[in-house]
């Protein structure tokens, strides 16, 4: 027990003696123009330029057609070129967007053609 029981002073005092801030008014909610709760983009992606994904898909298909026409296996071709097979397989599966330029040159050397022949369809 703190203090004397006959003393009228409160047993506990305030934690802080600082003056409390004046209450601030709540900001007004913005006016909603759509029924969606998600923000709409200023410009739609397809309206700006041709989507890069379509161009990459065309390159991937040209590369796959080149391999089929020459009956090249990704693992054997990569081993002959001296690059990891995961680079070719990742590009064909779509997990990587492009092949490094030095890998393309090594693949072209192993196949006996130019790099441009890979993507010509």
TAGI-V83220 format. One record per run of one state. SS is the DSSP state (hx for helix, st for strand, lp for the rest). FROM is the first residue (numbers start at 1). TO is the last residue. If there is no record, write none. Layout:
{{SS;FROM;TO} {SS;FROM;TO}}
//
This chain:
{{lp;1;44} {hx;45;48} {lp;49;51} {hx;52;69} {lp;70;73} {hx;74;81} {lp;82;84} {hx;85;93} {lp;94;100} {hx;101;111} {lp;112;115} {hx;116;119} {lp;120;121}}
//
